[in-house]
C-alpha cells in the first residue's frame, strides 16, 4: 500500500525531503532542524488519510464480494470472507 501512496504525483516529489520510519510507520524529516519537518507532517497526514480511505475501499470491495456470493447462493464462501479466511 505504501508503494501505491508514494507513487502519487503530489507525494513523489516530497519523498526526497523525508525518510520512512518502520518503527513509527510514518515519515520523518531528513534533518530535524530544518523546514523539512513541515513536509514530513504534511506527508504523514496524507499517509494516514490514504490508509483510512484504503480500509474503506477494501471494506466496500468485501461487501460487493459478499453480495455476489449471496446472489449466487454460495454462503460458505460468504462466511469465509467475513471471517477473513477466504484466501
TORPA-4810 file (N, C-alpha, C, O; in nm, 3 decimals):
<nodes>
NODE_1_0.083_-0.118_0.000_0.000_0.000_0.000_0.088_0.126_0.000_0.054_0.226_-0.063_X
NODE_2_0.201_0.119_0.071_0.288_0.237_0.078_0.346_0.271_-0.059_0.361_0.388_-0.094_X
NODE_3_0.378_0.169_-0.136_0.433_0.192_-0.269_0.331_0.267_-0.356_0.367_0.358_-0.431_X
NODE_4_0.206_0.227_-0.347_0.100_0.294_-0.422_0.089_0.440_-0.378_0.076_0.529_-0.463_X
NODE_5_0.095_0.465_-0.248_0.089_0.601_-0.194_0.207_0.684_-0.244_0.190_0.798_-0.289_X
NODE_6_0.327_0.627_-0.237_0.447_0.702_-0.273_0.456_0.731_-0.423_0.537_0.814_-0.464_X
NODE_7_0.377_0.665_-0.503_0.375_0.692_-0.647_0.273_0.797_-0.687_0.263_0.831_-0.805_X
NODE_8_0.198_0.849_-0.591_0.103_0.956_-0.622_0.180_1.081_-0.666_0.284_1.113_-0.608_X
NODE_9_0.130_1.152_-0.767_0.202_1.268_-0.821_0.235_1.377_-0.718_0.341_1.439_-0.728_X
NODE_10_0.149_1.402_-0.621_0.176_1.507_-0.522_0.268_1.459_-0.411_0.322_1.540_-0.336_X
NODE_11_0.285_1.330_-0.399_0.367_1.272_-0.292_0.511_1.252_-0.338_0.605_1.280_-0.264_X
NODE_12_0.527_1.204_-0.459_0.658_1.164_-0.510_0.768_1.271_-0.491_0.877_1.237_-0.447_X
NODE_13_0.743_1.399_-0.523_0.850_1.498_-0.508_0.892_1.523_-0.363_1.006_1.563_-0.337_X
NODE_14_0.803_1.500_-0.270_0.833_1.527_-0.129_0.921_1.418_-0.068_0.987_1.440_0.033_X
NODE_15_0.921_1.301_-0.128_0.995_1.188_-0.072_1.145_1.214_-0.062_1.213_1.151_0.020_X
NODE_16_1.197_1.305_-0.141_1.341_1.334_-0.133_1.375_1.418_-0.010_1.493_1.434_0.024_X
NODE_17_1.273_1.471_0.058_1.294_1.555_0.176_1.271_1.483_0.308_1.294_1.538_0.415_X
NODE_18_1.224_1.358_0.298_1.188_1.282_0.418_1.239_1.139_0.406_1.286_1.096_0.301_X
NODE_19_1.228_1.066_0.517_1.259_0.923_0.515_1.148_0.850_0.589_1.089_0.904_0.683_X
NODE_20_1.120_0.729_0.545_1.016_0.649_0.609_1.073_0.579_0.730_1.183_0.523_0.724_X
NODE_21_1.000_0.581_0.840_1.041_0.515_0.963_0.955_0.392_0.986_0.834_0.404_1.009_X
NODE_22_1.015_0.275_0.979_0.943_0.150_1.004_0.887_0.147_1.146_0.777_0.099_1.169_X
NODE_23_0.964_0.200_1.240_0.922_0.192_1.380_0.797_0.275_1.409_0.711_0.234_1.487_X
NODE_24_0.786_0.391_1.347_0.669_0.476_1.371_0.560_0.456_1.267_0.444_0.493_1.288_X
NODE_25_0.597_0.396_1.153_0.500_0.377_1.046_0.466_0.507_0.975_0.361_0.519_0.912_X
NODE_26_0.557_0.603_0.985_0.534_0.732_0.922_0.663_0.789_0.867_0.765_0.720_0.860_X
NODE_27_0.658_0.915_0.829_0.771_0.982_0.766_0.835_1.081_0.862_0.767_1.152_0.936_X
NODE_28_0.967_1.086_0.859_1.045_1.179_0.940_1.123_1.270_0.846_1.162_1.229_0.737_X
NODE_29_1.146_1.395_0.889_1.228_1.484_0.806_1.372_1.434_0.803_1.418_1.369_0.897_X
NODE_30_1.443_1.465_0.696_1.583_1.424_0.686_1.667_1.496_0.792_1.763_1.440_0.844_X
NODE_31_1.630_1.619_0.822_1.704_1.700_0.920_1.602_1.758_1.018_1.515_1.834_0.978_X
NODE_32_1.612_1.723_1.144_1.515_1.765_1.245_1.509_1.916_1.264_1.408_1.968_1.313_X
NODE_33_1.612_1.987_1.227_1.617_2.133_1.249_1.598_2.208_1.118_1.659_2.313_1.098_X
NODE_34_1.515_2.157_1.033_1.501_2.220_0.902_1.354_2.242_0.868_1.264_2.206_0.944_X
NODE_35_1.334_2.302_0.753_1.199_2.324_0.704_1.135_2.193_0.658_1.015_2.190_0.632_X
NODE_36_1.213_2.087_0.648_1.160_1.959_0.603_1.058_1.902_0.700_0.980_1.814_0.662_X
NODE_37_1.057_1.949_0.822_0.962_1.898_0.922_0.818_1.920_0.878_0.732_1.833_0.899_X
NODE_38_0.790_2.035_0.817_0.653_2.061_0.772_0.614_1.966_0.658_0.498_1.928_0.646_X
NODE_39_0.710_1.929_0.576_0.681_1.834_0.469_0.652_1.696_0.525_0.563_1.626_0.478_X
NODE_40_0.727_1.657_0.627_0.702_1.528_0.692_0.565_1.528_0.758_0.492_1.429_0.750_X
NODE_41_0.528_1.638_0.822_0.396_1.648_0.885_0.285_1.637_0.781_0.187_1.565_0.801_X
NODE_42_0.301_1.708_0.670_0.200_1.704_0.564_0.189_1.562_0.508_0.080_1.510_0.488_X
NODE_43_0.306_1.501_0.483_0.307_1.368_0.425_0.246_1.265_0.520_0.175_1.174_0.475_X
NODE_44_0.273_1.277_0.648_0.213_1.186_0.746_0.061_1.200_0.748_-0.010_1.100_0.758_X
NODE_45_0.012_1.321_0.740_-0.133_1.340_0.734_-0.192_1.275_0.610_-0.294_1.206_0.617_X
NODE_46_-0.126_1.297_0.498_-0.173_1.237_0.373_-0.165_1.084_0.379_-0.254_1.015_0.330_X
NODE_47_-0.060_1.031_0.440_-0.041_0.886_0.451_-0.150_0.824_0.537_-0.204_0.720_0.502_X
NODE_48_-0.183_0.886_0.649_-0.287_0.832_0.737_-0.425_0.838_0.671_-0.504_0.745_0.685_X
NODE_49_-0.452_0.945_0.600_-0.580_0.956_0.528_-0.586_0.852_0.416_-0.689_0.789_0.395_X
NODE_50_-0.475_0.834_0.345_-0.469_0.734_0.238_-0.499_0.595_0.294_-0.578_0.520_0.236_X
NODE_51_-0.437_0.561_0.408_-0.461_0.430_0.469_-0.607_0.414_0.511_-0.667_0.308_0.492_X
NODE_52_-0.664_0.520_0.568_-0.803_0.515_0.612_-0.897_0.495_0.493_-0.992_0.416_0.500_X
NODE_53_-0.871_0.567_0.385_-0.954_0.553_0.266_-0.938_0.413_0.205_-1.035_0.356_0.155_X
NODE_54_-0.817_0.359_0.210_-0.794_0.226_0.156_-0.873_0.121_0.235_-0.924_0.026_0.177_X
NODE_55_-0.881_0.139_0.367_-0.961_0.048_0.450_-1.108_0.053_0.408_-1.176_-0.050_0.403_X
NODE_56_-1.158_0.174_0.379_-1.297_0.188_0.335_-1.317_0.120_0.200_-1.419_0.053_0.179_X
NODE_57_-1.222_0.137_0.111_-1.231_0.074_-0.020_-1.229_-0.078_-0.005_-1.310_-0.148_-0.066_X
NODE_58_-1.138_-0.129_0.077_-1.130_-0.273_0.100_-1.260_-0.326_0.159_-1.306_-0.433_0.121_X
NODE_59_-1.319_-0.251_0.252_-1.447_-0.291_0.311_-1.558_-0.295_0.208_-1.640_-0.387_0.206_X
NODE_60_-1.561_-0.193_0.121_-1.663_-0.188_0.017_-1.646_-0.304_-0.081_-1.744_-0.365_-0.123_X
NODE_61_-1.521_-0.334_-0.116_-1.497_-0.447_-0.207_-1.539_-0.578_-0.142_-1.593_-0.666_-0.210_X
NODE_62_-1.515_-0.591_-0.014_-1.556_-0.712_0.057_-1.708_-0.724_0.058_-1.762_-0.833_0.041_X
NODE_63_-1.777_-0.611_0.077_-1.924_-0.613_0.074_-1.974_-0.653_-0.064_-2.068_-0.732_-0.076_X
NODE_64_-1.912_-0.600_-0.168_-1.951_-0.638_-0.304_-1.930_-0.787_-0.328_-2.012_-0.853_-0.390_X
NODE_65_-1.819_-0.837_-0.277_-1.790_-0.979_-0.292_-1.895_-1.062_-0.217_-1.942_-1.164_-0.267_X
NODE_66_-1.933_-1.016_-0.098_-2.036_-1.086_-0.021_-2.170_-1.085_-0.094_-2.241_-1.185_-0.098_X
NODE_67_-2.204_-0.969_-0.152_-2.329_-0.960_-0.226_-2.328_-1.057_-0.345_-2.429_-1.121_-0.374_X
NODE_68_-2.215_-1.066_-0.410_-2.204_-1.156_-0.523_-2.221_-1.301_-0.477_-2.292_-1.378_-0.542_X
NODE_69_-2.157_-1.339_-0.367_-2.172_-1.474_-0.314_-2.315_-1.501_-0.271_-2.368_-1.610_-0.290_X
NODE_70_-2.376_-1.399_-0.211_-2.515_-1.415_-0.167_-2.607_-1.437_-0.288_-2.697_-1.521_-0.286_X
NODE_71_-2.581_-1.359_-0.392_-2.662_-1.369_-0.513_-2.648_-1.506_-0.579_-2.744_-1.559_-0.635_X
NODE_72_-2.528_-1.563_-0.571_-2.505_-1.693_-0.634_-2.537_-1.808_-0.539_-2.532_-1.924_-0.579_X
NODE_73_-2.570_-1.776_-0.415_-2.610_-1.879_-0.320_-2.496_-1.954_-0.255_-2.517_-2.062_-0.199_X
NODE_74_-2.377_-1.901_-0.260_-2.262_-1.969_-0.202_-2.233_-1.910_-0.064_-2.142_-1.828_-0.050_X
NODE_75_-2.310_-1.950_0.036_-2.298_-1.891_0.170_-2.170_-1.933_0.241_-2.120_-1.859_0.326_X
NODE_76_-2.115_-2.050_0.209_-1.990_-2.092_0.272_-1.878_-1.993_0.243_-1.801_-1.957_0.333_X
NODE_77_-1.868_-1.949_0.119_-1.765_-1.852_0.084_-1.791_-1.717_0.149_-1.697_-1.648_0.187_X
NODE_78_-1.917_-1.677_0.163_-1.952_-1.551_0.228_-1.905_-1.553_0.374_-1.852_-1.453_0.423_X
NODE_79_-1.923_-1.663_0.442_-1.880_-1.676_0.581_-1.727_-1.668_0.588_-1.672_-1.605_0.678_X
NODE_80_-1.659_-1.733_0.495_-1.514_-1.727_0.493_-1.465_-1.583_0.475_-1.367_-1.543_0.538_X
NODE_81_-1.530_-1.508_0.390_-1.492_-1.368_0.367_-1.510_-1.288_0.496_-1.421_-1.211_0.534_X
NODE_82_-1.622_-1.306_0.562_-1.646_-1.233_0.687_-1.542_-1.266_0.793_-1.502_-1.179_0.869_X
NODE_83_-1.500_-1.389_0.798_-1.400_-1.431_0.898_-1.258_-1.396_0.853_-1.164_-1.405_0.933_X
NODE_84_-1.242_-1.356_0.728_-1.109_-1.324_0.677_-1.027_-1.447_0.642_-0.904_-1.440_0.636_X
NODE_85_-1.095_-1.558_0.619_-1.024_-1.682_0.586_-1.047_-1.723_0.441_-1.031_-1.839_0.405_X
NODE_86_-1.084_-1.626_0.358_-1.121_-1.658_0.219_-1.000_-1.671_0.128_-1.017_-1.705_0.011_X
NODE_87_-0.883_-1.647_0.175_-0.765_-1.651_0.087_-0.674_-1.763_0.127_-0.569_-1.783_0.065_X
</nodes>
